[in-house]
Amino acid sequence: MKRDGKVFAGTHLIIDLWGAERLDDLAHVEKTLVEAVEQSGATLLHIHLHHFTPNGGVSGVAVLAESHISIHTWPERGYAALDVFMCGDAEPRKAVPVLERAFRPSGVEVEEIFRGEVAP
């Protein structure tokens, strides 16, 4: 990929959601990941999610032709950690509004990393 004079393999977003809701709802998490993939213009290969008990946290990954989206939730803390890594024509930043609508966090932090950046 090439953007702003940089050459790199893909864009990796590190996303923290604070004060979030529905982090223990497995079906909601899966639906949200599917929508995030669609809005980003990526290609979903498969999703694997695990629901932990007794706290109800969810961990999992949506495997994409363009890389992946992973999620780990701590519903007892209202916190979710996500990685959105995509290459090609996919637009990972378009996943962020989907996550905000779905989990209604009071705070969101997004860090962008250009993976595999070629040194000048």
C-alpha positions, 0 to 999 in steps of 0.5 A, spaced: 500 500 500 502 507 498 499 513 502 502 520 504 508 518 501 509 511 505 509 504 503 507 499 507 503 492 508 497 494 511 493 499 516 493 496 523 488 500 528 488 498 536 482 500 539 480 501 546 472 502 548 471 504 555 464 504 558 461 500 553 455 496 553 453 489 550 460 486 551 457 479 554 452 478 548 455 473 543 450 474 538 451 482 538 458 481 538 458 477 532 453 481 528 457 487 530 464 484 527 460 482 520 457 489 520 464 492 521 467 487 515 462 489 511 462 497 512 470 496 511 469 493 504 473 487 507 472 480 505 470 475 511 472 468 511 470 466 518 469 468 525 470 464 531 468 467 538 468 464 545 464 466 551 467 466 557 463 464 564 462 466 569 463 473 567 461 473 560 467 476 556 468 474 549 474 473 545 475 472 538 477 473 531 474 475 524 479 472 519 479 476 513 482 475 506 485 482 508 487 480 515 483 480 521 479 483 526 480 481 533 476 482 540 477 481 547 471 484 552 471 485 559 463 486 561 464 487 568 469 493 567 465 496 560 472 495 556 473 492 550 480 491 546 480 490 538 485 490 533 483 491 526 488 490 521 487 490 513 491 491 507 489 492 500 483 496 498 479 495 505 478 501 509 479 499 517 477 506 519 470 505 517 469 499 522 470 505 528 463 508 527 460 501 527 463 499 533 461 506 537 454 504 535 454 497 537 457 498 544 455 505 545 462 506 549 463 513 553 470 513 551 474 511 545 481 511 543 484 509 536 491 508 535 493 507 527 500 503 525 502 502 518 505 495 518 510 493 514 512 500 513 518 500 508 524 505 511 526 511 507 
